[in-house]
Amino acid sequence: MPDRKPYVGGNWKMNTTSDSSTSLARGVCEACEAAQGAVDVVVFPPSPYLIGVASIFKSRPSAIRVGAQDLYHEAEGAFTGEVSVGMGADCGCEHALAGHSERRHVIGESDELINAKVKAMLAGGLTCVLCVGELLEEREAGKTNEVNERQLRTGLADVGLRQMENVVIAYEPVWAIGTGKTASPEDAQAAHEFIRGLLVELYNDDVANRTRIIYGGSVKPSNAATLFAQPDIDGGLIGGASLKVDDFAAIVKAASGA
Ligand code: PEP
């Protein structure tokens, strides 16, 4: 991976309890210790457990960071159920996901709402992981690049060149998320290469070369190294396997190249 530090995120989704989230955090801390310098490791617990998980990493000390699975773009007010960027940061978040496929396709978030969230996260000093990816029917209709382009152009609208230092792109084909089906390394590489080319067009060569583009979709210890060996794949966003300490640690190790 040319000059780009690998990034591995663990998206815990709507799993764990108060107790199991802290024991998972402790386990990740111990198991990932060796690779922490070589890889940016971030876990994304459910919001009620952010403070507890962040306190585990603070007390170690550890290089593992905590992120939010979603944050709202308005700062405060009558938005029942939402959590603002400031609240996330106050709970220890330094990173946040925007546009995860479950937010797009289960909750129904639009490209425009996701863009508002991306901008609010960056303005609030967080690193934003913008997730993009096509549905199975879109892939079968030959629309993979078209969908990724639309989600990226709209998701990054009005995001400045300097702000791109705090953006990570996650390419997650929707048909591969939580299904056990993984994109072939060649198909994943092709999508990542396309996304990097689009960053040249939207920004410049330097931004495109520096931005981490990570792959998500049923990454496991058995396929991580082959995926991460692709020239434009800079790590992974991991769902199911991030709930198992040994699997997550093996994936982080694969990203470190060790
Ligand atoms: C995800 O939640 O972003 C994800 C990629 O999930 P999984 O690894 O379970 O496919």
Residues whose N, C-alpha, C, O or C-beta is under 5 A from the ligand:
A	BS01	PEP	N11 A176 I177 G178 T179 G216 G217 S218 V219 L237 I238 G239 G240 A241
